[in-house]
Each structure stands twice: as C-alpha cells, then as structure tokens.
C-alpha cells in the first residue's frame, strides 16, 4: 500500500488528524512517509495548512500541497473564484506516484468528501485514486447521520473499481451516545469494509510527543497500529 488516499464523509470529521495518526504510526514502524494535500482551501499563503499540521503532529514527514486557494470552498469553486488554475486528478496522481518512488508510504489527503470537485470537468479524489489504483481510507464521524454518507461513499468507490481500505472514526467522544455505539458495528455493515481505528475526541490538541506515542493505539494493524476493532466494539456496546 505505497499510496493511500484519505477522504471523509464530510468536512470537519477529523480527516487531517486521522492522516497525522496514520503517518505517526507508520513512522513508528520505521517507514518513510510523505503527505500530499491535493488542494488546500481557506488558508492564506502565510498560514499553516493541513499538510503542515500533519507534520507538526506526526513528525518528520515530507509535507507538500499541490495548490492553495484563499476561500474555504470546494477546490474547484475556490480556484474559479480566485482566478487560479485548478488541480486535476492527473496532477494528484502524478505527484503521488513521484513521492511513492522516494517514500515507503504516501498519504494523499483530499478536501471534504470523496466527490468534492477539483476542476471544471468534475474531477475528484476518487478519479485520482482510480488513476493510481490506490485504496481509499474513509474517515467518518461517530454519531447520527454518518451511515448514509459512509454507505454512499462506499458504493461510489465500488462502482469505480476502487478499493475502500477501511473506515476510521475521526473523533470518538468521551461519552458516546446510543447512535455512536451502534455505529461501531453499523459502519462496517453499510460500507462492507473493516473498521480500522477510532481516534479519541480531542486527539489533535495533544502535544506532538504524546500524539505520536498514542497514535498506534488508535489504529488497526493494517495501519501499523495495535488497535483491536472487536475489543473496541464489545467494550463500547457494553457502554464501558
């Protein structure tokens, strides 16, 4: 799995922090890691972007972004409004493939959800994944409303012949409600993919050293972690 695409069920689901956790776990396993932000929106030139945040939390990764647009909109819309060139799926695929020749793992973080548009032709992260033959990791919210979007994302990927590697819950609350506890099982059922991790609420506010030490505990072995999905499912179903 030299290239892994990371998308979310929506914005603000913990995609960047999940990317940082995957990077930190891979680094702890002795792998070299690159992080590619396909299109950064809503950030000024002098501000830190998502790739920078991943590097801050995870450690020594190669962090890069293909384009940056000032307004917090879908990349295609932000590029058009700024009068700037858009990013195309081929650009993302080519950049990721080049990084993969120099690193053990390349994490490509999308913007928002799977079908957020990059360019006027409607190119998306799903298109870039198909070009590369790369699997996709879906970062989902924990609570009510997540199942529909997760299932739609999984169906879209299957229809394109793209592998859904699994699902990571981007922010698991300290006091999960009934919907959260049920979703631990239901997310795997509706997506047909394994649950590969659950990050605790507020993980991104940890000091970098604490974040790096804890990251493998939040992720399954496929993501270089030690997290046990079944043990987590049993514990949360019991309300403990």
Protein Blocks (a to p, Z undefined) as FASTA:
>chain_A
ZZccdddfbehiopmmmmmmmmmmmmmnopacddddfbaghiafkbccfklmmmmmnopc
ddddfbdcfbdcdfklmmmmnopacddfklmmmmmmmmmmmcfbdcdddehifklcfbfn
opafklmmmmnopacdddddfbehjlmmmmmmmmmmmmnopacfbacdfbdcfbdcfklm
mmmmmmmmmnopacfbdcdehklmpcfklmmmmmmmmpcfklopabdfklmmmmmmnoZZ
